[in-house]
Amino acid sequence: MILPTQWVVGYILVDMGRRPVYLRQMYVAAQHRRRGYGPAAFVALCDELAHLPLEVESFVWNSPAVAFWQSVGFAPRVIQMRRD
């Protein structure tokens, strides 16, 4: 069997119509996580966007996502609260 030399392991969706540019979603398939694909994809995105300011949101209960975003340089700016 011949395997392809490149595989899609995730994706990034950005909203270029907002300033700062809004990072809507970033996903790496579960079986490919913790292998450096996320940080590498984020660096490639930053290179592509020529260092435009970026904004991302994460639920506070999603501690792996919060830790990831902080590890690539994001810092909290607001606390949004809701009472249902």
N, C-alpha and C positions, 0 to 999 in steps of 0.2 A: 504494500500500500504506500502510495506517495502522499505525504502530508504537505499542506500548504506552508509556505515560509512565514506567513503572517496570519494571525487570528484576531478577530474582534473579541475583546474581553470586556468591553464596557463602552460608555459614551458620556459626553458632556453636552448639555444644552445651555446656551447663553442667550440672553435678551440684549441684543446690541442697540435696541432703541431706547434704552434707559441710560442715565448717567448718575451714579457710576454704573458700569455694565453689570447686569444682574446675572449671576450664575444660578440658573433655575434648577438644574439637576446634574448630579454626577453619579455615575453608577459603574461599579466593577462587579462582574459576576462572582458569586460567592466562592466558587472553586478557584478563583484567581486572586482573591484578596490576600493581603499581607505578603505580597511578593514585590512590592515597589511600583506596581502599575499606577496606583492612584497618584502618588507624588510625581511620578514621571509624566503622567498625563497633565497634571496641573502645571508643571514647569513648561511643557510644550504649549499649553494654552496661554500662559503668561508671555511666552516668546511671541506667539502669534498676535496677541493683542497689544504688543509694544508697550507694556507696562501701564495700560489704562487702569484707573481704579476699579476694583471689583467689589461686589457686595454679594453675600450669601446668607441664607437663613437656615437654621436648624432647630428642631424641637429640643427643648432642654432635657427631655428624657432620653434622647438619642445620644448617649455619652460617647459611643465610638465615633459618630459623626462630628460632634463638638471637638473631641480630641484631635481628629484628623485636621479639621479646619484650623484649629489653633496651631498645629504642627507645621502648617504651610504658611503661617504668618497672619491669619485673621485674628482679630480681637473683638470681644463683645462691645457693642455701642449702645444698645437699648435693651430694656426688659419689657416685653409686651405681655400683658396679663389679660386673662379672661375669666369671667365667672358665668358658668352656665346654670 
